[in-house]
């Protein structure tokens, strides 16, 4: 039997349950939509069960949910897929193209937050924050000189990827009086130089000069395991690797080996190849590795900005006034 939304001609929006209240309120202002939520970390099977109950569904508003032909078919009436974020490696783009469905992301909504987190990880490592905190709380004040921090001042930061996030991370590093080098083969050198940074074309040579390497590129076939054993071996022994981009860009086994051998000094990881990260991942046991649970782009403010942007994206499709700059697979627009 048809569900209530179908009977009233309302368009059903299936969203992750982490959608910000301000975004829910924006959707509630409409009388032609209905919001249904599902757990953000639902498995593929759990998500399909929700679809079996709720179809037809007009829009997906997703966190980390994997989308392919099966979910598109089960929705029955899908018009748009929106991510509450900017990454889309969990989305089957060819499947969306086949069904002429746009994938929309949130533009710069979380870019400042991720850039801040990258700088925060650099500072956390440079200032040896966990060790300093423990010295005070464990009443070992006289041991403070054993955890000597260092400055970011005049250190070299290599920013890999100069998009919405990387460009902001570079700006924040420059504000700390760091020398900023940028590697991005898809950005014109003039734009990097005009921003006040040094454009580099040889990634391996640049890696060898950097005190911090911060990753801000998408995960795709070109960047998968970009930082493998060979590239990690080119880093300075005193250097640190920061990854707030995507798990899989760094070969985690190679990183663990580099840390074990002292090939590099440490790492800051917000993302992992497998998430949630496995408890026995050896990187979690290293004192010179700091971690966060894929939260670089999730702050109180960013959550609101991303949620609102995602809802505005789907409403633009419903209203036949699509926000084209937020569409990833622009080839569907021509159709």
Phi and psi restraints in degrees (value plus and minus 20) as a CYANA .aco file:
   2 UNK   PHI     -86.9   -46.9
   2 UNK   PSI     124.9   164.9
   3 UNK   PHI    -101.7   -61.7
   3 UNK   PSI     154.2   194.2
   4 UNK   PHI     -81.1   -41.1
   4 UNK   PSI     -59.2   -19.2
   5 UNK   PHI     -83.4   -43.4
   5 UNK   PSI     -60.9   -20.9
   6 UNK   PHI     -85.5   -45.5
   6 UNK   PSI     -58.5   -18.5
   7 UNK   PHI     -87.8   -47.8
   7 UNK   PSI     -50.5   -10.5
   8 UNK   PHI    -118.6   -78.6
   8 UNK   PSI     -14.7    25.3
   9 UNK   PHI      43.9    83.9
   9 UNK   PSI       1.3    41.3
  10 UNK   PHI    -100.0   -60.0
  10 UNK   PSI     127.1   167.1
  11 UNK   PHI    -111.0   -71.0
  11 UNK   PSI     103.5   143.5
  12 UNK   PHI    -107.5   -67.5
  12 UNK   PSI     110.1   150.1
  13 UNK   PHI    -130.5   -90.5
  13 UNK   PSI      97.2   137.2
  14 UNK   PHI    -119.1   -79.1
  14 UNK   PSI      95.1   135.1
  15 UNK   PHI    -146.8  -106.8
  15 UNK   PSI     130.9   170.9
  16 UNK   PHI     -76.7   -36.7
  16 UNK   PSI     124.6   164.6
  17 UNK   PHI     -93.0   -53.0
  17 UNK   PSI     -24.1    15.9
  18 UNK   PHI    -108.3   -68.3
  18 UNK   PSI     -15.9    24.1
  19 UNK   PHI     -78.2   -38.2
  19 UNK   PSI     111.5   151.5
  20 UNK   PHI     -82.2   -42.2
  20 UNK   PSI     124.7   164.7
  21 UNK   PHI     -74.4   -34.4
  21 UNK   PSI     -58.0   -18.0
  22 UNK   PHI     -85.4   -45.4
  22 UNK   PSI     -51.3   -11.3
  23 UNK   PHI     -94.2   -54.2
  23 UNK   PSI     -58.6   -18.6
  24 UNK   PHI     -81.1   -41.1
  24 UNK   PSI     -60.4   -20.4
  25 UNK   PHI     -84.4   -44.4
  25 UNK   PSI     -57.1   -17.1
  26 UNK   PHI     -82.8   -42.8
  26 UNK   PSI     -60.3   -20.3
  27 UNK   PHI     -91.3   -51.3
  27 UNK   PSI     -54.9   -14.9
  28 UNK   PHI     -87.5   -47.5
  28 UNK   PSI     -40.0     0.0
  29 UNK   PHI     -87.6   -47.6
  29 UNK   PSI     -37.9     2.1
  30 UNK   PHI    -111.9   -71.9
  30 UNK   PSI     124.1   164.1
  31 UNK   PHI    -121.4   -81.4
  31 UNK   PSI     -14.2    25.8
  32 UNK   PHI    -132.3   -92.3
  32 UNK   PSI      -6.4    33.6
  33 UNK   PHI    -151.9  -111.9
  33 UNK   PSI     138.2   178.2
  34 UNK   PHI    -156.3  -116.3
  34 UNK   PSI     109.6   149.6
  35 UNK   PHI    -116.1   -76.1
  35 UNK   PSI     109.4   149.4
  36 UNK   PHI    -146.9  -106.9
  36 UNK   PSI     112.9   152.9
  37 UNK   PHI    -131.0   -91.0
  37 UNK   PSI     138.9   178.9
  38 UNK   PHI    -162.4  -122.4
  38 UNK   PSI     138.3   178.3
  39 UNK   PHI     -80.3   -40.3
  39 UNK   PSI     114.9   154.9
  40 UNK   PHI     -78.8   -38.8
  40 UNK   PSI     -54.9   -14.9
  41 UNK   PHI    -122.0   -82.0
  41 UNK   PSI       7.1    47.1
  42 UNK   PHI     -81.1   -41.1
  42 UNK   PSI     122.7   162.7
  43 UNK   PHI     -93.3   -53.3
  43 UNK   PSI     150.0   190.0
  44 UNK   PHI     -77.5   -37.5
  44 UNK   PSI     -63.0   -23.0
  45 UNK   PHI     -86.8   -46.8
  45 UNK   PSI     -61.5   -21.5
  46 UNK   PHI     -84.9   -44.9
  46 UNK   PSI     -58.9   -18.9
  47 UNK   PHI     -86.3   -46.3
  47 UNK   PSI     -60.0   -20.0
  48 UNK   PHI     -84.4   -44.4
  48 UNK   PSI     -55.1   -15.1
  49 UNK   PHI     -85.4   -45.4
  49 UNK   PSI     -59.0   -19.0
  50 UNK   PHI     -81.4   -41.4
  50 UNK   PSI     -62.9   -22.9
  51 UNK   PHI     -84.5   -44.5
  51 UNK   PSI     -57.6   -17.6
  52 UNK   PHI     -79.4   -39.4
  52 UNK   PSI     -54.6   -14.6
  53 UNK   PHI    -102.6   -62.6
  53 UNK   PSI     -56.7   -16.7
  54 UNK   PHI    -118.7   -78.7
  54 UNK   PSI     -34.3     5.7
  55 UNK   PHI     -77.5   -37.5
  55 UNK   PSI     128.9   168.9
  56 UNK   PHI    -100.0   -60.0
  56 UNK   PSI     126.1   166.1
  57 UNK   PHI    -141.1  -101.1
  57 UNK   PSI     114.2   154.2
  58 UNK   PHI    -113.5   -73.5
  58 UNK   PSI     -46.0    -6.0
  59 UNK   PHI    -168.0  -128.0
  59 UNK   PSI     124.0   164.0
  60 UNK   PHI    -126.5   -86.5
  60 UNK   PSI     114.1   154.1
  61 UNK   PHI    -140.5  -100.5
  61 UNK   PSI      86.8   126.8
  62 UNK   PHI    -135.7   -95.7
  62 UNK   PSI     132.3   172.3
  63 UNK   PHI    -117.6   -77.6
  63 UNK   PSI    -115.4   -75.4
  64 UNK   PHI    -128.5   -88.5
  64 UNK   PSI      -7.7    32.3
  65 UNK   PHI     -84.2   -44.2
  65 UNK   PSI     117.3   157.3
  66 UNK   PHI    -101.9   -61.9
  66 UNK   PSI     111.4   151.4
  67 UNK   PHI    -144.8  -104.8
  67 UNK   PSI     109.6   149.6
  68 UNK   PHI    -165.1  -125.1
  68 UNK   PSI    -183.1  -143.1
  69 UNK   PHI     -75.7   -35.7
  69 UNK   PSI     -59.4   -19.4
  70 UNK   PHI     -81.0   -41.0
  70 UNK   PSI     -65.5   -25.5
  71 UNK   PHI     -89.8   -49.8
  71 UNK   PSI     -58.4   -18.4
  72 UNK   PHI     -82.8   -42.8
  72 UNK   PSI     -64.9   -24.9
  73 UNK   PHI     -84.6   -44.6
  73 UNK   PSI     -61.9   -21.9
  74 UNK   PHI     -87.1   -47.1
  74 UNK   PSI     -48.2    -8.2
  75 UNK   PHI     -87.0   -47.0
  75 UNK   PSI     -50.1   -10.1
  76 UNK   PHI      55.6    95.6
  76 UNK   PSI     -55.4   -15.4
  77 UNK   PHI    -158.3  -118.3
  77 UNK   PSI      14.3    54.3
  78 UNK   PHI     -88.7   -48.7
  78 UNK   PSI     117.1   157.1
  79 UNK   PHI    -135.4   -95.4
  79 UNK   PSI     -48.0    -8.0
  80 UNK   PHI    -179.5  -139.5
  80 UNK   PSI     126.6   166.6
  81 UNK   PHI    -137.6   -97.6
  81 UNK   PSI     103.9   143.9
  82 UNK   PHI    -139.7   -99.7
  82 UNK   PSI     118.5   158.5
  83 UNK   PHI    -124.1   -84.1
  83 UNK   PSI     119.3   159.3
  84 UNK   PHI    -107.1   -67.1
  84 UNK   PSI      48.0    88.0
  85 UNK   PHI     145.4   185.4
  85 UNK   PSI    -189.2  -149.2
  86 UNK   PHI    -139.5   -99.5
  86 UNK   PSI     -39.4     0.6
  87 UNK   PHI     -99.7   -59.7
  87 UNK   PSI     135.5   175.5
  88 UNK   PHI    -168.7  -128.7
  88 UNK   PSI       9.2    49.2
  89 UNK   PHI     -91.3   -51.3
  89 UNK   PSI     -33.7     6.3
  90 UNK   PHI    -108.9   -68.9
  90 UNK   PSI     -21.0    19.0
  91 UNK   PHI    -124.7   -84.7
  91 UNK   PSI     111.7   151.7
  92 UNK   PHI    -102.1   -62.1
  92 UNK   PSI      72.8   112.8
  93 UNK   PHI     -81.9   -41.9
  93 UNK   PSI     -65.2   -25.2
  94 UNK   PHI     -76.7   -36.7
  94 UNK   PSI     -56.3   -16.3
  95 UNK   PHI     -84.9   -44.9
  95 UNK   PSI     -62.2   -22.2
  96 UNK   PHI     -83.7   -43.7
  96 UNK   PSI     -62.1   -22.1
  97 UNK   PHI     -82.2   -42.2
  97 UNK   PSI     -60.0   -20.0
  98 UNK   PHI     -80.5   -40.5
  98 UNK   PSI     -54.5   -14.5
  99 UNK   PHI    -116.5   -76.5
  99 UNK   PSI     -13.0    27.0
 100 UNK   PHI      36.8    76.8
 100 UNK   PSI      25.1    65.1
 101 UNK   PHI    -130.2   -90.2
 101 UNK   PSI     111.5   151.5
 102 UNK   PHI     -99.0   -59.0
 102 UNK   PSI     122.5   162.5
 103 UNK   PHI    -124.4   -84.4
 103 UNK   PSI     106.3   146.3
 104 UNK   PHI    -142.4  -102.4
 104 UNK   PSI     116.5   156.5
 105 UNK   PHI    -137.1   -97.1
 105 UNK   PSI    -199.0  -159.0
 106 UNK   PHI    -120.4   -80.4
 106 UNK   PSI      -0.9    39.1
 107 UNK   PHI      41.7    81.7
 107 UNK   PSI    -145.1  -105.1
 108 UNK   PHI    -116.2   -76.2
 108 UNK   PSI      -7.9    32.1
 109 UNK   PHI     -75.2   -35.2
 109 UNK   PSI     -57.8   -17.8
 110 UNK   PHI    -132.7   -92.7
 110 UNK   PSI     -13.4    26.6
 111 UNK   PHI     -79.2   -39.2
 111 UNK   PSI     -66.5   -26.5
 112 UNK   PHI     -81.3   -41.3
 112 UNK   PSI     -55.9   -15.9
 113 UNK   PHI     -86.5   -46.5
 113 UNK   PSI     -63.8   -23.8
 114 UNK   PHI     -85.9   -45.9
 114 UNK   PSI     -61.7   -21.7
 115 UNK   PHI     -81.6   -41.6
 115 UNK   PSI     -61.3   -21.3
 116 UNK   PHI     -83.3   -43.3
 116 UNK   PSI     -59.6   -19.6
 117 UNK   PHI     -86.4   -46.4
 117 UNK   PSI     -58.6   -18.6
 118 UNK   PHI     -80.8   -40.8
 118 UNK   PSI     -65.0   -25.0
 119 UNK   PHI     -86.0   -46.0
 119 UNK   PSI     -59.3   -19.3
 120 UNK   PHI     -78.1   -38.1
 120 UNK   PSI     -62.4   -22.4
 121 UNK   PHI     -86.4   -46.4
 121 UNK   PSI     -57.4   -17.4
 122 UNK   PHI     -81.2   -41.2
 122 UNK   PSI     -66.5   -26.5
 123 UNK   PHI     -85.9   -45.9
 123 UNK   PSI     -60.4   -20.4
 124 UNK   PHI     -78.4   -38.4
 124 UNK   PSI     -65.1   -25.1
 125 UNK   PHI     -91.4   -51.4
 125 UNK   PSI     -64.5   -24.5
 126 UNK   PHI     -83.8   -43.8
 126 UNK   PSI     -58.4   -18.4
 127 UNK   PHI    -108.9   -68.9
 127 UNK   PSI     -20.3    19.7
 128 UNK   PHI      30.0    70.0
 128 UNK   PSI      29.5    69.5
 129 UNK   PHI     -77.6   -37.6
 129 UNK   PSI     -67.6   -27.6
 130 UNK   PHI     -80.3   -40.3
 130 UNK   PSI     -60.0   -20.0
 131 UNK   PHI     -88.0   -48.0
 131 UNK   PSI     -62.5   -22.5
 132 UNK   PHI     -83.2   -43.2
 132 UNK   PSI     -61.8   -21.8
 133 UNK   PHI     -82.4   -42.4
 133 UNK   PSI     -63.3   -23.3
 134 UNK   PHI     -86.1   -46.1
 134 UNK   PSI     -57.1   -17.1
 135 UNK   PHI     -79.8   -39.8
 135 UNK   PSI     -62.9   -22.9
 136 UNK   PHI     -89.1   -49.1
 136 UNK   PSI     -70.1   -30.1
 137 UNK   PHI     -89.4   -49.4
 137 UNK   PSI     -45.8    -5.8
 138 UNK   PHI    -112.4   -72.4
 138 UNK   PSI     -11.9    28.1
 139 UNK   PHI      37.7    77.7
 139 UNK   PSI      27.7    67.7
 140 UNK   PHI    -139.9   -99.9
 140 UNK   PSI      23.7    63.7
 141 UNK   PHI     -72.4   -32.4
 141 UNK   PSI     -57.5   -17.5
 142 UNK   PHI     -92.2   -52.2
 142 UNK   PSI     -26.6    13.4
 143 UNK   PHI    -111.6   -71.6
 143 UNK   PSI     -15.1    24.9
 144 UNK   PHI     -81.0   -41.0
 144 UNK   PSI     -48.1    -8.1
 145 UNK   PHI     -97.9   -57.9
 145 UNK   PSI     -25.5    14.5
 146 UNK   PHI    -105.6   -65.6
 146 UNK   PSI     -30.3     9.7
 147 UNK   PHI    -141.6  -101.6
 147 UNK   PSI      40.5    80.5
 148 UNK   PHI     -90.2   -50.2
 148 UNK   PSI      98.8   138.8
 149 UNK   PHI     -98.5   -58.5
 149 UNK   PSI     154.5   194.5
 150 UNK   PHI    -158.7  -118.7
 150 UNK   PSI     144.1   184.1
 151 UNK   PHI    -103.3   -63.3
 151 UNK   PSI     133.6   173.6
 152 UNK   PHI    -102.8   -62.8
 152 UNK   PSI     -42.2    -2.2
 153 UNK   PHI     -70.5   -30.5
 153 UNK   PSI     104.0   144.0
 154 UNK   PHI      46.9    86.9
 154 UNK   PSI      -9.7    30.3
 155 UNK   PHI    -102.2   -62.2
 155 UNK   PSI     142.3   182.3
 156 UNK   PHI    -123.3   -83.3
 156 UNK   PSI     105.3   145.3
 157 UNK   PHI    -128.3   -88.3
 157 UNK   PSI     108.4   148.4
 158 UNK   PHI    -123.3   -83.3
 158 UNK   PSI      96.8   136.8
 159 UNK   PHI    -118.4   -78.4
 159 UNK   PSI      98.4   138.4
 160 UNK   PHI    -121.4   -81.4
 160 UNK   PSI      82.9   122.9
 161 UNK   PHI      86.6   126.6
 161 UNK   PSI      97.9   137.9
 162 UNK   PHI    -138.6   -98.6
 162 UNK   PSI      26.6    66.6
 163 UNK   PHI    -110.0   -70.0
 163 UNK   PSI    -167.0  -127.0
 164 UNK   PHI     -80.2   -40.2
 164 UNK   PSI     -57.4   -17.4
 165 UNK   PHI    -109.3   -69.3
 165 UNK   PSI     -68.2   -28.2
 166 UNK   PHI     -78.1   -38.1
 166 UNK   PSI     -59.2   -19.2
 167 UNK   PHI     -84.8   -44.8
 167 UNK   PSI     -55.2   -15.2
 168 UNK   PHI     -95.0   -55.0
 168 UNK   PSI     -56.9   -16.9
 169 UNK   PHI     -82.9   -42.9
 169 UNK   PSI     -61.5   -21.5
 170 UNK   PHI     -80.6   -40.6
 170 UNK   PSI     -62.8   -22.8
 171 UNK   PHI     -82.2   -42.2
 171 UNK   PSI     -59.9   -19.9
 172 UNK   PHI     -91.4   -51.4
 172 UNK   PSI     -55.7   -15.7
 173 UNK   PHI     -85.9   -45.9
 173 UNK   PSI     -59.9   -19.9
 174 UNK   PHI     -82.5   -42.5
 174 UNK   PSI     -55.2   -15.2
 175 UNK   PHI     -86.7   -46.7
 175 UNK   PSI     -40.8    -0.8
 176 UNK   PHI    -110.1   -70.1
 176 UNK   PSI      -7.3    32.7
 177 UNK   PHI      43.3    83.3
 177 UNK   PSI      13.3    53.3
 178 UNK   PHI    -110.2   -70.2
 178 UNK   PSI     133.9   173.9
 179 UNK   PHI    -102.4   -62.4
 179 UNK   PSI     104.5   144.5
 180 UNK   PHI    -130.9   -90.9
 180 UNK   PSI     100.6   140.6
 181 UNK   PHI    -129.4   -89.4
 181 UNK   PSI     125.0   165.0
 182 UNK   PHI    -148.1  -108.1
 182 UNK   PSI     110.1   150.1
 183 UNK   PHI    -135.9   -95.9
 183 UNK   PSI      97.9   137.9
 184 UNK   PHI    -180.8  -140.8
 184 UNK   PSI      82.4   122.4
 185 UNK   PHI     -88.5   -48.5
 185 UNK   PSI     -27.8    12.2
 186 UNK   PHI    -125.1   -85.1
 186 UNK   PSI     -16.2    23.8
 187 UNK   PHI    -135.3   -95.3
 187 UNK   PSI     114.1   154.1
 188 UNK   PHI     -81.5   -41.5
 188 UNK   PSI     116.4   156.4
 189 UNK   PHI     -78.3   -38.3
 189 UNK   PSI     -50.9   -10.9
 190 UNK   PHI     -81.9   -41.9
 190 UNK   PSI     -61.6   -21.6
 191 UNK   PHI     -82.7   -42.7
 191 UNK   PSI     -58.8   -18.8
 192 UNK   PHI     -88.7   -48.7
 192 UNK   PSI     -63.5   -23.5
 193 UNK   PHI     -87.0   -47.0
 193 UNK   PSI     -58.5   -18.5
 194 UNK   PHI     -86.1   -46.1
 194 UNK   PSI     -45.4    -5.4
 195 UNK   PHI     -99.8   -59.8
 195 UNK   PSI     -24.6    15.4
 196 UNK   PHI      74.1   114.1
 196 UNK   PSI      -5.6    34.4
 197 UNK   PHI    -132.5   -92.5
 197 UNK   PSI     149.7   189.7
 198 UNK   PHI    -116.5   -76.5
 198 UNK   PSI     104.3   144.3
 199 UNK   PHI    -105.1   -65.1
 199 UNK   PSI     110.2   150.2
 200 UNK   PHI    -142.8  -102.8
 200 UNK   PSI     124.3   164.3
 201 UNK   PHI    -131.2   -91.2
 201 UNK   PSI     -37.0     3.0
 202 UNK   PHI    -127.3   -87.3
 202 UNK   PSI      81.5   121.5
 203 UNK   PHI     -81.7   -41.7
 203 UNK   PSI     -63.1   -23.1
 204 UNK   PHI     -83.8   -43.8
 204 UNK   PSI     -59.6   -19.6
 205 UNK   PHI     -86.9   -46.9
 205 UNK   PSI     -59.3   -19.3
 206 UNK   PHI     -88.4   -48.4
 206 UNK   PSI     -59.9   -19.9
 207 UNK   PHI     -77.2   -37.2
 207 UNK   PSI     -57.8   -17.8
 208 UNK   PHI     -89.2   -49.2
 208 UNK   PSI     -37.3     2.7
 209 UNK   PHI    -119.5   -79.5
 209 UNK   PSI     -36.4     3.6
 210 UNK   PHI    -103.7   -63.7
 210 UNK   PSI     124.5   164.5
 211 UNK   PHI    -108.9   -68.9
 211 UNK   PSI     -51.1   -11.1
 212 UNK   PHI    -153.3  -113.3
 212 UNK   PSI     113.0   153.0
 213 UNK   PHI    -133.7   -93.7
 213 UNK   PSI     100.1   140.1
 214 UNK   PHI    -138.1   -98.1
 214 UNK   PSI     104.5   144.5
 215 UNK   PHI    -114.9   -74.9
 215 UNK   PSI     108.7   148.7
 216 UNK   PHI    -162.1  -122.1
 216 UNK   PSI      23.5    63.5
 217 UNK   PHI    -138.6   -98.6
 217 UNK   PSI     137.9   177.9
 218 UNK   PHI     -93.0   -53.0
 218 UNK   PSI     140.5   180.5
 219 UNK   PHI    -112.7   -72.7
 219 UNK   PSI     102.0   142.0
 220 UNK   PHI    -171.6  -131.6
 220 UNK   PSI    -192.1  -152.1
 221 UNK   PHI     -82.4   -42.4
 221 UNK   PSI     -49.0    -9.0
 222 UNK   PHI     -95.4   -55.4
 222 UNK   PSI     -53.8   -13.8
 223 UNK   PHI    -122.2   -82.2
 223 UNK   PSI     -26.9    13.1
 224 UNK   PHI     -79.0   -39.0
 224 UNK   PSI     104.1   144.1
 225 UNK   PHI      35.6    75.6
 225 UNK   PSI      13.2    53.2
 226 UNK   PHI     -75.5   -35.5
 226 UNK   PSI     -59.6   -19.6
 227 UNK   PHI    -120.8   -80.8
 227 UNK   PSI      67.2   107.2
 228 UNK   PHI    -120.3   -80.3
 228 UNK   PSI    -191.7  -151.7
 229 UNK   PHI     -78.7   -38.7
 229 UNK   PSI     -60.6   -20.6
 230 UNK   PHI     -84.6   -44.6
 230 UNK   PSI     -65.3   -25.3
 231 UNK   PHI     -93.2   -53.2
 231 UNK   PSI     -57.3   -17.3
 232 UNK   PHI     -83.0   -43.0
 232 UNK   PSI     -53.4   -13.4
 233 UNK   PHI     -87.7   -47.7
 233 UNK   PSI     -38.1     1.9
 234 UNK   PHI    -103.6   -63.6
 234 UNK   PSI     -33.7     6.3
 235 UNK   PHI     -91.8   -51.8
 235 UNK   PSI     136.9   176.9
 236 UNK   PHI     -91.0   -51.0
 236 UNK   PSI     126.1   166.1
 237 UNK   PHI     -78.9   -38.9
 237 UNK   PSI     -44.4    -4.4
 238 UNK   PHI    -114.4   -74.4
 238 UNK   PSI     -12.3    27.7
 239 UNK   PHI    -111.7   -71.7
 239 UNK   PSI     139.6   179.6
 240 UNK   PHI    -144.9  -104.9
 240 UNK   PSI     126.7   166.7
 241 UNK   PHI    -130.6   -90.6
 241 UNK   PSI     110.3   150.3
 242 UNK   PHI    -137.4   -97.4
 242 UNK   PSI     106.5   146.5
 243 UNK   PHI    -146.8  -106.8
 243 UNK   PSI      84.4   124.4
 244 UNK   PHI    -134.5   -94.5
 244 UNK   PSI      -2.4    37.6
 245 UNK   PHI    -114.6   -74.6
 245 UNK   PSI    -105.4   -65.4
 246 UNK   PHI    -168.5  -128.5
 246 UNK   PSI     123.0   163.0
 247 UNK   PHI     -85.0   -45.0
 247 UNK   PSI     124.9   164.9
 248 UNK   PHI      83.4   123.4
 248 UNK   PSI     -41.3    -1.3
 249 UNK   PHI     -91.4   -51.4
 249 UNK   PSI     -49.6    -9.6
 250 UNK   PHI    -126.8   -86.8
 250 UNK   PSI     111.2   151.2
 251 UNK   PHI     -94.0   -54.0
 251 UNK   PSI      86.3   126.3
 252 UNK   PHI     -86.4   -46.4
 252 UNK   PSI     -55.4   -15.4
 253 UNK   PHI     -85.1   -45.1
 253 UNK   PSI     -60.2   -20.2
 254 UNK   PHI     -88.0   -48.0
 254 UNK   PSI     -57.8   -17.8
 255 UNK   PHI     -84.4   -44.4
 255 UNK   PSI     -64.0   -24.0
 256 UNK   PHI     -81.5   -41.5
 256 UNK   PSI     -60.3   -20.3
 257 UNK   PHI     -85.8   -45.8
 257 UNK   PSI     -59.3   -19.3
 258 UNK   PHI     -85.6   -45.6
 258 UNK   PSI     -57.1   -17.1
 259 UNK   PHI     -91.2   -51.2
 259 UNK   PSI     -59.7   -19.7
 260 UNK   PHI     -82.5   -42.5
 260 UNK   PSI     -59.4   -19.4
 261 UNK   PHI    -104.8   -64.8
 261 UNK   PSI     -27.0    13.0
 262 UNK   PHI      58.1    98.1
 262 UNK   PSI      -4.1    35.9
 263 UNK   PHI     -83.3   -43.3
 263 UNK   PSI     -56.1   -16.1
 264 UNK   PHI    -151.1  -111.1
 264 UNK   PSI     144.2   184.2
 265 UNK   PHI    -102.4   -62.4
 265 UNK   PSI     -51.6   -11.6
 266 UNK   PHI     155.0   195.0
 266 UNK   PSI    -196.5  -156.5
 267 UNK   PHI    -173.0  -133.0
 267 UNK   PSI     133.6   173.6
 268 UNK   PHI    -142.3  -102.3
 268 UNK   PSI      99.4   139.4
 269 UNK   PHI    -144.4  -104.4
 269 UNK   PSI      99.8   139.8
 270 UNK   PHI    -119.3   -79.3
 270 UNK   PSI     -33.9     6.1
 271 UNK   PHI    -154.4  -114.4
 271 UNK   PSI     133.2   173.2
 272 UNK   PHI    -157.6  -117.6
 272 UNK   PSI     139.6   179.6
 273 UNK   PHI     -81.7   -41.7
 273 UNK   PSI     -57.5   -17.5
 274 UNK   PHI    -141.0  -101.0
 274 UNK   PSI     104.3   144.3
 275 UNK   PHI    -149.5  -109.5
 275 UNK   PSI     118.0   158.0
 276 UNK   PHI     -78.5   -38.5
 276 UNK   PSI     127.8   167.8
 277 UNK   PHI     -86.5   -46.5
 277 UNK   PSI     122.1   162.1
 278 UNK   PHI     -89.8   -49.8
 278 UNK   PSI     121.1   161.1
 279 UNK   PHI     -82.7   -42.7
 279 UNK   PSI     -47.2    -7.2
 280 UNK   PHI    -113.1   -73.1
 280 UNK   PSI      -9.4    30.6
 281 UNK   PHI     -81.0   -41.0
 281 UNK   PSI     100.3   140.3
 282 UNK   PHI     -81.7   -41.7
 282 UNK   PSI     -43.1    -3.1
 283 UNK   PHI     -84.2   -44.2
 283 UNK   PSI     -47.1    -7.1
 284 UNK   PHI     -91.5   -51.5
 284 UNK   PSI     -35.4     4.6
 285 UNK   PHI    -117.3   -77.3
 285 UNK   PSI     -16.6    23.4
 286 UNK   PHI    -117.3   -77.3
 286 UNK   PSI     109.2   149.2
 287 UNK   PHI     -87.3   -47.3
 287 UNK   PSI     -43.8    -3.8
 288 UNK   PHI    -115.6   -75.6
 288 UNK   PSI      -3.0    37.0
 289 UNK   PHI    -140.2  -100.2
 289 UNK   PSI     105.1   145.1
 290 UNK   PHI    -128.7   -88.7
 290 UNK   PSI     127.7   167.7
 291 UNK   PHI    -156.2  -116.2
 291 UNK   PSI     141.4   181.4
 292 UNK   PHI    -169.2  -129.2
 292 UNK   PSI     134.8   174.8
 293 UNK   PHI    -107.1   -67.1
 293 UNK   PSI      42.7    82.7
 294 UNK   PHI      32.7    72.7
 294 UNK   PSI      32.5    72.5
 295 UNK   PHI    -142.1  -102.1
 295 UNK   PSI     -10.1    29.9
 296 UNK   PHI     -77.3   -37.3
 296 UNK   PSI     -58.1   -18.1
 297 UNK   PHI    -117.0   -77.0
 297 UNK   PSI      -7.9    32.1
 298 UNK   PHI    -137.6   -97.6
 298 UNK   PSI      79.7   119.7
 299 UNK   PHI    -143.2  -103.2
 299 UNK   PSI     152.8   192.8
 300 UNK   PHI     -75.7   -35.7
 300 UNK   PSI     -66.4   -26.4
 301 UNK   PHI     -91.9   -51.9
 301 UNK   PSI     -62.8   -22.8
 302 UNK   PHI     -85.2   -45.2
 302 UNK   PSI     -58.3   -18.3
 303 UNK   PHI     -77.4   -37.4
 303 UNK   PSI     -64.3   -24.3
 304 UNK   PHI     -86.0   -46.0
 304 UNK   PSI     -65.3   -25.3
 305 UNK   PHI     -82.5   -42.5
 305 UNK   PSI     -62.4   -22.4
 306 UNK   PHI     -87.9   -47.9
 306 UNK   PSI     -61.9   -21.9
 307 UNK   PHI     -82.7   -42.7
 307 UNK   PSI     -65.9   -25.9
 308 UNK   PHI     -83.0   -43.0
 308 UNK   PSI     -63.3   -23.3
 309 UNK   PHI     -82.8   -42.8
 309 UNK   PSI     -60.7   -20.7
 310 UNK   PHI     -84.1   -44.1
 310 UNK   PSI     -63.1   -23.1
 311 UNK   PHI     -87.2   -47.2
 311 UNK   PSI     -60.8   -20.8
 312 UNK   PHI     -82.1   -42.1
 312 UNK   PSI     -54.6   -14.6
 313 UNK   PHI     -81.8   -41.8
 313 UNK   PSI     -69.8   -29.8
 314 UNK   PHI     -89.4   -49.4
 314 UNK   PSI     -54.9   -14.9
 315 UNK   PHI     -87.1   -47.1
 315 UNK   PSI     -51.3   -11.3
 316 UNK   PHI     -86.2   -46.2
 316 UNK   PSI     -50.9   -10.9
 317 UNK   PHI     -92.8   -52.8
 317 UNK   PSI     -65.8   -25.8
 318 UNK   PHI     -78.7   -38.7
 318 UNK   PSI     -54.4   -14.4
 319 UNK   PHI    -113.2   -73.2
 319 UNK   PSI     -11.7    28.3
 320 UNK   PHI      36.7    76.7
 320 UNK   PSI      16.8    56.8
 321 UNK   PHI    -158.8  -118.8
 321 UNK   PSI      35.8    75.8
 322 UNK   PHI     -80.6   -40.6
 322 UNK   PSI     119.3   159.3
 323 UNK   PHI    -100.6   -60.6
 323 UNK   PSI      70.8   110.8
 324 UNK   PHI     -83.2   -43.2
 324 UNK   PSI     -51.5   -11.5
 325 UNK   PHI     -87.6   -47.6
 325 UNK   PSI     -36.8     3.2
 326 UNK   PHI    -116.4   -76.4
 326 UNK   PSI     -17.5    22.5
 327 UNK   PHI    -106.3   -66.3
 327 UNK   PSI     107.1   147.1
 328 UNK   PHI     -99.8   -59.8
 328 UNK   PSI     -69.9   -29.9
 329 UNK   PHI    -114.6   -74.6
 329 UNK   PSI      52.9    92.9
 330 UNK   PHI     -83.3   -43.3
 330 UNK   PSI     -33.4     6.6
 331 UNK   PHI     -82.3   -42.3
 331 UNK   PSI     -45.2    -5.2
 332 UNK   PHI     -93.5   -53.5
 332 UNK   PSI     -40.4    -0.4
 333 UNK   PHI     -87.6   -47.6
 333 UNK   PSI     -53.9   -13.9
 334 UNK   PHI     -88.9   -48.9
 334 UNK   PSI     -38.2     1.8
